[in-house]
Structures are given as C-alpha cells and as structure tokens.
C-alpha cells in the first residue's frame, strides 16, 4: 500500500492543499513569499513528518524529494494569483478542510500498513491531519483551528480515521473508498464551520461571563464564518470608530473664558 501510486498522488494532493492554506494565511498577514513558503512547508509536511517519526521510519518528505514540489507550486500560485483572491479567509478554511480529509484517511492507512494497532493508527491518522495545520497556525501567531471555539476540527478527522480503519479491516479500502471518505470528511468539516457546530465547553459555568464577546474580538481565521470577508469590520479608513463624525466629544463645545 505504501508504494502504491494512489497513496503517492493523494498524499501529494493533501500536501498541496495544506500548503495553499499556509501561503494564503501568509498573504492575509502580509508575510512575504519566503515566509509563505515556510508556512506552506509546515502545513503540508508537518503532520506527515510527525507521523513517520512516531512510526520510526524515514519521513516520506525526506525520502522522496517530490514531496517538496507541492509547497513550492502553492507558493508560486498564491504569489501570482493573490491579487485576484477576495475571500482569502474562506479559501484558507476550504483548502485546510481538503487537506484534513486526505491526511486523516491516508495517515491512518499508512499506520495500519506498518502494523500499528487500531487505536494507535487512529491517533496517528488524526495527528497527520491536524499536526501540520497546528504548526502553521502557531508559527503565524494565529489561534490554531484545533483550539478555535467556533468549529469542529478534530472530530471530522477522527471520524475519517475511524471509517478508514473500518474500510481497511473489511478489505474495501481502495481508490473509491479513499475518495469517498476524504470527501465525507471535507464536507463534515465545512458544514461544521459554516453552521458553527461546537462541542460543549469545559466547566462552562467557571469561565468568564464575557466569553462570547472575547471570541468575537479574536478575529481568528477559523472563527465565525459570517465575518470572514472584512477584517476591518466596524472601522473606518481613517481609524475612527463608527459613528464618529470628527466633532469633539463634548457636544457643548468649548466653554467661554469667564473672566471678571
């Protein structure tokens, strides 16, 4: 399974999608093309490297140099077409979800191919899916999608890993099953992000009362989808608050000098 062209092409697609999300995040934060390439490498290769190190094998990104091609291509694509992109935040989440679907399935299949128990294979499948994005967001000083309170991230990856383990165990794993499971995880992730599905917050009664207000102020890439188009929402170009007409705040005007 490891040397199958199916595994190689799907894995390279996952690297490319994650690398696109890293380069788009760099563009959104006004980071230059070299910084975008670094974020693309972290996002596209980070999860797979962590998985292979835990498996005790040489990471595919190092043993097969072809894995370095998708991040470079992604950096060039974003550099050339960045000016035509107007919904950067939505695209970041979309490509991230596509990479999530591919990596959680093929990461699990690779772990099972190396003789890992099912529980360990599921864990490695999730690590493959979320590891690169976690590195990308931490380096870019962004709230990681894993910790964002406005969407499901680990649960779609774990679902895809579990279904992959079932497919491998029942000998139904193949190109069709891989495509269907990857698409299912992608759809699960995007619907959860769009509809703001959440898991219960821990000890919610102990948290601060203004939690929702603080979430709105976080402006995370992976935050509420309804506000993704305009990062300067509620602010004018001149930096004044909405409703500020430039007049002094004291509506009575300057007081006359009362000299006697």
Secondary structure, DSSP 8 states (H G I E B T S, - for coil): -TT-HHHHHHHHHHHHHHHHHHHHHHHHTT--HHHHHHHHHHHHHHHHHHHHHHHTS--HHHH-TTHHHHHHHHHHHHHHHGGG-S-HHHHHHHHHHHHHHHHHHHHHHHHHHTT--HHHHHHHHHHHHHHHHHHHHHHTT---GGG-TTS--HHHHHHHHHHHHHHHHTT--SHHHHHHHHHHHHHHHHHHHHHT-----TTGGGS-TTHHHHHHHH--TTS-GGG-S-TTTTB-TTS-BTT--SS-S-TT--------
